[in-house]
Amino acid sequence: MVSPRPSGYWKTVGELGTLGLSFVLALVLGTWLGLRADGAFGTSPWGMLVGFVLGFAAAVLNVVRITRRAFGDGSH
């Protein structure tokens, strides 16, 4: 016998399912913007490195926000 899913189960599954895509997109976008800055200002490799670090920070922040929302933490 299959037990019924708790209220909001599929919403939580959907939110957690976006974690990987959100993480990768933040990294790629940050790195790409850094590479564009390098091309525009001739600062290679610093723009890419700064873009990667900022993208990584944004990715981690996205993971924290999504997991808090998915698991109902009321501190957001």
C-alpha positions in Angstrom: 0.0 0.0 0.0 1.3 3.4 -1.0 1.0 6.1 1.7 -0.3 9.5 0.5 2.2 12.3 -0.1 2.4 15.1 2.4 1.0 18.5 1.4 3.4 20.4 -0.7 5.5 17.3 -1.6 5.7 18.0 -5.4 6.4 21.7 -4.8 9.4 20.7 -2.7 10.5 18.2 -5.3 10.3 20.8 -8.0 12.2 23.4 -6.0 15.0 21.0 -5.1 15.1 19.8 -8.7 16.2 23.3 -9.8 19.3 23.3 -7.5 21.7 21.8 -10.1 20.6 24.0 -12.9 20.6 27.1 -10.8 24.1 26.3 -9.5 25.6 25.7 -13.0 23.9 28.7 -14.5 25.3 31.1 -11.9 28.8 29.7 -12.4 28.6 29.9 -16.2 27.1 33.4 -16.2 29.6 34.8 -13.8 32.5 33.3 -15.7 31.2 34.4 -19.0 30.7 38.0 -17.8 34.3 37.9 -16.4 35.6 36.7 -19.8 33.7 39.5 -21.5 35.3 42.0 -19.1 38.7 40.6 -19.9 38.1 41.1 -23.6 36.8 44.6 -23.1 39.5 45.8 -20.7 42.4 43.5 -21.4 42.6 42.3 -17.8 43.0 38.6 -18.4 42.8 36.4 -16.3 41.5 38.6 -13.5 38.0 39.3 -14.9 37.4 35.6 -15.4 38.6 34.8 -11.9 36.5 37.5 -10.3 33.5 36.5 -12.4 33.9 32.9 -11.4 34.2 33.8 -7.7 31.1 36.0 -7.8 29.2 33.3 -9.8 30.2 30.7 -7.2 29.0 33.0 -4.4 25.7 33.6 -6.2 25.3 29.8 -6.8 25.8 29.1 -3.1 23.3 31.8 -2.2 20.8 30.3 -4.6 21.3 26.9 -3.0 20.7 28.3 0.5 17.6 30.2 -0.6 16.1 27.3 -2.5 16.7 24.8 0.4 15.3 27.2 3.0 12.2 27.7 0.9 11.8 24.0 0.1 12.0 22.9 3.7 9.9 25.7 5.1 12.5 27.6 7.1 10.7 30.8 8.2 13.8 33.0 8.4 13.7 34.3 4.8 
